[in-house]
Amino acid sequence: MDEALERIGASDELKNMLKEPMFRVADTVRNQDSSEPKPRDPNIIAVG
C-alpha cells in the first residue's frame, strides 16, 4: 500500500488517514493458525 500511495503522489495527510483502517483490514484477512472464524468485528465492512 505504501508503494502504491507513493506512486500516485498521495499526500502525507491521506497516507496517515488510511494507515490504521488498512492495517485492520490486512490483519483481518491475514492467514490464521486456526480455521475457526474470528468473532465478528462491527468495524469491518465485509467478512470473508
Biopython code that builds the backbone (N, CA, C, O; Angstrom):
import numpy as np
from Bio.PDB.StructureBuilder import StructureBuilder

atoms = [
    (1, "MET", "N", (0.819, -1.181, 0.000)),
    (1, "MET", "CA", (0.000, 0.000, 0.000)),
    (1, "MET", "C", (0.869, 1.253, 0.000)),
    (1, "MET", "O", (0.592, 2.216, -0.716)),
    (2, "ASP", "N", (1.920, 1.227, 0.810)),
    (2, "ASP", "CA", (2.779, 2.406, 0.878)),
    (2, "ASP", "C", (3.353, 2.747, -0.492)),
    (2, "ASP", "O", (3.381, 3.912, -0.888)),
    (3, "GLU", "N", (3.808, 1.730, -1.208)),
    (3, "GLU", "CA", (4.384, 1.974, -2.535)),
    (3, "GLU", "C", (3.338, 2.511, -3.504)),
    (3, "GLU", "O", (3.627, 3.414, -4.289)),
    (4, "ALA", "N", (2.134, 1.969, -3.456)),
    (4, "ALA", "CA", (1.065, 2.445, -4.339)),
    (4, "ALA", "C", (0.739, 3.911, -4.057)),
    (4, "ALA", "O", (0.549, 4.695, -4.987)),
    (5, "LEU", "N", (0.675, 4.276, -2.790)),
    (5, "LEU", "CA", (0.386, 5.660, -2.434)),
    (5, "LEU", "C", (1.517, 6.587, -2.866)),
    (5, "LEU", "O", (1.272, 7.722, -3.274)),
    (6, "GLU", "N", (2.760, 6.104, -2.777)),
    (6, "GLU", "CA", (3.895, 6.902, -3.252)),
    (6, "GLU", "C", (3.793, 7.120, -4.762)),
    (6, "GLU", "O", (4.011, 8.228, -5.252)),
    (7, "ARG", "N", (3.458, 6.052, -5.496)),
    (7, "ARG", "CA", (3.383, 6.131, -6.957)),
    (7, "ARG", "C", (2.349, 7.140, -7.448)),
    (7, "ARG", "O", (2.542, 7.786, -8.478)),
    (8, "ILE", "N", (1.260, 7.270, -6.708)),
    (8, "ILE", "CA", (0.229, 8.210, -7.163)),
    (8, "ILE", "C", (0.423, 9.608, -6.579)),
    (8, "ILE", "O", (-0.356, 10.520, -6.853)),
    (9, "GLY", "N", (1.464, 9.760, -5.780)),
    (9, "GLY", "CA", (1.746, 11.074, -5.210)),
    (9, "GLY", "C", (0.779, 11.483, -4.117)),
    (9, "GLY", "O", (0.464, 12.664, -3.972)),
    (10, "ALA", "N", (0.304, 10.507, -3.344)),
    (10, "ALA", "CA", (-0.634, 10.804, -2.259)),
    (10, "ALA", "C", (0.019, 11.691, -1.204)),
    (10, "ALA", "O", (1.210, 11.568, -0.915)),
    (11, "SER", "N", (-0.772, 12.572, -0.645)),
    (11, "SER", "CA", (-0.270, 13.466, 0.398)),
    (11, "SER", "C", (-0.007, 12.699, 1.689)),
    (11, "SER", "O", (-0.554, 11.616, 1.899)),
    (12, "ASP", "N", (0.822, 13.258, 2.541)),
    (12, "ASP", "CA", (1.082, 12.647, 3.848)),
    (12, "ASP", "C", (-0.210, 12.547, 4.654)),
    (12, "ASP", "O", (-0.414, 11.589, 5.399)),
    (13, "GLU", "N", (-1.072, 13.536, 4.501)),
    (13, "GLU", "CA", (-2.357, 13.520, 5.213)),
    (13, "GLU", "C", (-3.182, 12.292, 4.802)),
    (13, "GLU", "O", (-3.748, 11.610, 5.656)),
    (14, "LEU", "N", (-3.248, 12.020, 3.517)),
    (14, "LEU", "CA", (-4.001, 10.852, 3.040)),
    (14, "LEU", "C", (-3.359, 9.561, 3.520)),
    (14, "LEU", "O", (-4.061, 8.654, 3.966)),
    (15, "LYS", "N", (-2.057, 9.465, 3.438)),
    (15, "LYS", "CA", (-1.348, 8.259, 3.899)),
    (15, "LYS", "C", (-1.654, 7.990, 5.367)),
    (15, "LYS", "O", (-1.955, 6.858, 5.747)),
    (16, "ASN", "N", (-1.578, 9.031, 6.187)),
    (16, "ASN", "CA", (-1.855, 8.876, 7.620)),
    (16, "ASN", "C", (-3.310, 8.501, 7.872)),
    (16, "ASN", "O", (-3.601, 7.720, 8.778)),
    (17, "MET", "N", (-4.215, 9.045, 7.085)),
    (17, "MET", "CA", (-5.635, 8.755, 7.249)),
    (17, "MET", "C", (-5.940, 7.286, 6.926)),
    (17, "MET", "O", (-6.797, 6.681, 7.570)),
    (18, "LEU", "N", (-5.259, 6.718, 5.953)),
    (18, "LEU", "CA", (-5.536, 5.349, 5.508)),
    (18, "LEU", "C", (-4.782, 4.274, 6.288)),
    (18, "LEU", "O", (-5.169, 3.105, 6.262)),
    (19, "LYS", "N", (-3.724, 4.653, 6.973)),
    (19, "LYS", "CA", (-2.849, 3.675, 7.603)),
    (19, "LYS", "C", (-3.567, 2.727, 8.559)),
    (19, "LYS", "O", (-3.472, 1.510, 8.398)),
    (20, "GLU", "N", (-4.275, 3.250, 9.537)),
    (20, "GLU", "CA", (-4.940, 2.398, 10.537)),
    (20, "GLU", "C", (-6.057, 1.539, 9.942)),
    (20, "GLU", "O", (-6.088, 0.337, 10.208)),
    (21, "PRO", "N", (-6.975, 2.098, 9.150)),
    (21, "PRO", "CA", (-8.027, 1.241, 8.581)),
    (21, "PRO", "C", (-7.463, 0.133, 7.681)),
    (21, "PRO", "O", (-7.967, -0.990, 7.698)),
    (22, "MET", "N", (-6.432, 0.438, 6.904)),
    (22, "MET", "CA", (-5.856, -0.583, 6.034)),
    (22, "MET", "C", (-5.132, -1.655, 6.846)),
    (22, "MET", "O", (-5.143, -2.828, 6.471)),
    (23, "PHE", "N", (-4.507, -1.264, 7.947)),
    (23, "PHE", "CA", (-3.872, -2.242, 8.818)),
    (23, "PHE", "C", (-4.915, -3.200, 9.388)),
    (23, "PHE", "O", (-4.686, -4.408, 9.454)),
    (24, "ARG", "N", (-6.061, -2.656, 9.799)),
    (24, "ARG", "CA", (-7.110, -3.521, 10.360)),
    (24, "ARG", "C", (-7.654, -4.489, 9.319)),
    (24, "ARG", "O", (-7.928, -5.647, 9.634)),
    (25, "VAL", "N", (-7.814, -4.026, 8.079)),
    (25, "VAL", "CA", (-8.266, -4.915, 7.008)),
    (25, "VAL", "C", (-7.234, -6.008, 6.774)),
    (25, "VAL", "O", (-7.584, -7.186, 6.692)),
    (26, "ALA", "N", (-5.969, -5.630, 6.666)),
    (26, "ALA", "CA", (-4.910, -6.616, 6.447)),
    (26, "ALA", "C", (-4.843, -7.612, 7.593)),
    (26, "ALA", "O", (-4.657, -8.807, 7.361)),
    (27, "ASP", "N", (-4.988, -7.147, 8.805)),
    (27, "ASP", "CA", (-4.952, -8.031, 9.967)),
    (27, "ASP", "C", (-6.118, -9.017, 9.938)),
    (27, "ASP", "O", (-5.971, -10.166, 10.355)),
    (28, "THR", "N", (-7.256, -8.578, 9.455)),
    (28, "THR", "CA", (-8.431, -9.439, 9.391)),
    (28, "THR", "C", (-8.258, -10.566, 8.374)),
    (28, "THR", "O", (-8.687, -11.694, 8.614)),
    (29, "VAL", "N", (-7.638, -10.263, 7.256)),
    (29, "VAL", "CA", (-7.513, -11.282, 6.206)),
    (29, "VAL", "C", (-6.215, -12.074, 6.269)),
    (29, "VAL", "O", (-6.013, -12.989, 5.471)),
    (30, "ARG", "N", (-5.345, -11.741, 7.191)),
    (30, "ARG", "CA", (-4.076, -12.463, 7.352)),
    (30, "ARG", "C", (-4.358, -13.928, 7.674)),
    (30, "ARG", "O", (-5.322, -14.250, 8.368)),
    (31, "ASN", "N", (-3.507, -14.805, 7.163)),
    (31, "ASN", "CA", (-3.639, -16.234, 7.470)),
    (31, "ASN", "C", (-3.587, -16.456, 8.970)),
    (31, "ASN", "O", (-2.810, -15.819, 9.681)),
    (32, "GLN", "N", (-4.418, -17.358, 9.435)),
    (32, "GLN", "CA", (-4.513, -17.664, 10.856)),
    (32, "GLN", "C", (-4.073, -19.102, 11.101)),
    (32, "GLN", "O", (-4.148, -19.931, 10.194)),
    (33, "ASP", "N", (-3.612, -19.412, 12.318)),
    (33, "ASP", "CA", (-3.237, -20.772, 12.684)),
    (33, "ASP", "C", (-4.454, -21.674, 12.753)),
    (33, "ASP", "O", (-4.343, -22.882, 12.545)),
    (34, "SER", "N", (-5.590, -21.115, 13.036)),
    (34, "SER", "CA", (-6.815, -21.879, 13.218)),
    (34, "SER", "C", (-7.779, -21.603, 12.074)),
    (34, "SER", "O", (-7.815, -20.500, 11.529)),
    (35, "SER", "N", (-8.563, -22.621, 11.716)),
    (35, "SER", "CA", (-9.577, -22.413, 10.684)),
    (35, "SER", "C", (-10.869, -21.871, 11.277)),
    (35, "SER", "O", (-11.827, -21.603, 10.552)),
    (36, "GLU", "N", (-10.892, -21.711, 12.602)),
    (36, "GLU", "CA", (-12.072, -21.159, 13.260)),
    (36, "GLU", "C", (-12.185, -19.670, 12.947)),
    (36, "GLU", "O", (-11.193, -18.946, 13.033)),
    (37, "PRO", "N", (-13.382, -19.202, 12.584)),
    (37, "PRO", "CA", (-13.523, -17.769, 12.289)),
    (37, "PRO", "C", (-13.342, -16.931, 13.541)),
    (37, "PRO", "O", (-13.664, -17.362, 14.648)),
    (38, "LYS", "N", (-12.820, -15.726, 13.347)),
    (38, "LYS", "CA", (-12.700, -14.775, 14.451)),
    (38, "LYS", "C", (-14.081, -14.248, 14.790)),
    (38, "LYS", "O", (-14.976, -14.266, 13.945)),
    (39, "PRO", "N", (-14.267, -13.778, 16.013)),
    (39, "PRO", "CA", (-15.542, -13.118, 16.335)),
    (39, "PRO", "C", (-15.752, -11.929, 15.408)),
    (39, "PRO", "O", (-14.795, -11.248, 15.039)),
    (40, "ARG", "N", (-16.977, -11.684, 15.041)),
    (40, "ARG", "CA", (-17.277, -10.594, 14.121)),
    (40, "ARG", "C", (-16.947, -9.245, 14.737)),
    (40, "ARG", "O", (-17.318, -8.943, 15.871)),
    (41, "ASP", "N", (-16.238, -8.444, 13.953)),
    (41, "ASP", "CA", (-15.864, -7.093, 14.366)),
    (41, "ASP", "C", (-16.830, -6.126, 13.703)),
    (41, "ASP", "O", (-16.867, -6.065, 12.474)),
    (42, "PRO", "N", (-17.613, -5.366, 14.464)),
    (42, "PRO", "CA", (-18.596, -4.456, 13.865)),
    (42, "PRO", "C", (-17.960, -3.335, 13.050)),
    (42, "PRO", "O", (-18.656, -2.639, 12.310)),
    (43, "ASN", "N", (-16.646, -3.152, 13.178)),
    (43, "ASN", "CA", (-15.967, -2.107, 12.422)),
    (43, "ASN", "C", (-15.503, -2.576, 11.037)),
    (43, "ASN", "O", (-15.013, -1.772, 10.244)),
    (44, "ILE", "N", (-15.653, -3.859, 10.749)),
    (44, "ILE", "CA", (-15.251, -4.407, 9.465)),
    (44, "ILE", "C", (-16.481, -4.484, 8.573)),
    (44, "ILE", "O", (-17.518, -5.012, 8.973)),
    (45, "ILE", "N", (-16.356, -3.953, 7.360)),
    (45, "ILE", "CA", (-17.496, -3.899, 6.437)),
    (45, "ILE", "C", (-17.813, -5.272, 5.857)),
    (45, "ILE", "O", (-18.974, -5.679, 5.832)),
    (46, "ALA", "N", (-16.800, -5.982, 5.394)),
    (46, "ALA", "CA", (-17.009, -7.280, 4.753)),
    (46, "ALA", "C", (-16.229, -8.352, 5.499)),
    (46, "ALA", "O", (-15.103, -8.118, 5.939)),
    (47, "VAL", "N", (-16.823, -9.513, 5.638)),
    (47, "VAL", "CA", (-16.163, -10.638, 6.287)),
    (47, "VAL", "C", (-16.063, -11.750, 5.259)),
    (47, "VAL", "O", (-17.048, -12.105, 4.612)),
    (48, "GLY", "N", (-14.860, -12.299, 5.115)),
    (48, "GLY", "CA", (-14.594, -13.311, 4.080)),
    (48, "GLY", "C", (-14.761, -14.697, 4.528)),
    (48, "GLY", "O", (-14.565, -15.627, 3.746)),
]
sb = StructureBuilder()
sb.init_structure("model")
sb.init_model(0)
sb.init_chain("A")
sb.init_seg("    ")
for serial, (resi, resn, name, xyz) in enumerate(atoms, 1):
    if name == "N":
        sb.init_residue(resn, " ", resi, " ")
    sb.init_atom(name, np.array(xyz, "f"), 0.0, 1.0, " ", f" {name:<3s}", serial, name[0])
structure = sb.get_structure()
